[in-house]
Amino acid sequence: MANSAQQNRLTATEQEIMEVFWRCGDGLPFQELLDRMNREYHKDWKHQTLRTFLTGLQRVGLVAARGSRKAQIYYPLCTRDEYMHQWTRSLMERSYSNSLRNFLFAFAGNEPLTEEEVDSLREMLDRADKQRKTKK
């Protein structure tokens, strides 16, 4: 994934396009992507509208195309999990001094964590501690 993609949050529309790719799990012909966007997200897009968005997603390294212009297949260059991991990591670095602690405190806010959330965090910390110890 391109460096600029890690630093830029997707617009709502770009997110919708990427969600179509991620649900599909593979490349899509241009016309099929256009049809899905118009049907699933109630768009009324013409070809140029989608091409503009795809060009932007290609520029930041999230989408690529193969084939001739009339028969291009567009496909994602990362999974949803990969994108979300990079975006979250970038947010933490930029906004929380690269501190997971500060990020989690901001995320939780003044709301108390549920018992399930506390248990999940404990499990995650236990795994991280084991991984850290095995690297020594």
NORNORQUI-V229296 format. One line per field, one symbol per residue. ss: DSSP state (H for helix, E for strand, C for the rest). phi: phi as a letter, one per 40 degrees, with the letter a starting at -180 (. if undefined). A space follows every 50 residues. Layout:
# NORNORQUI-V229296
ss=???
phi=???
This chain:
# NORNORQUI-V229296
ss=CCHHHHHCCCCHHHHHHHHHHHHHCCCEEHHHHHHHHHHHCCCCCCHHHH HHHHHHHHHCCCEEEECCHHHCEEEECCCHHHHHHHHHHHHHHHHCCCCH HHHHHHHHCCCCCCHHHHHHHHHHHHHHHHHHHHHC
phi=.cdccccbcccdccccccccccccgacbcdccccccccccbfcbccdccc dcccccccdcgcbbbbhcdcbcbcaccaccccccccccccdcccbbffbc dcccccccgccccccccccccccccccccccccccc
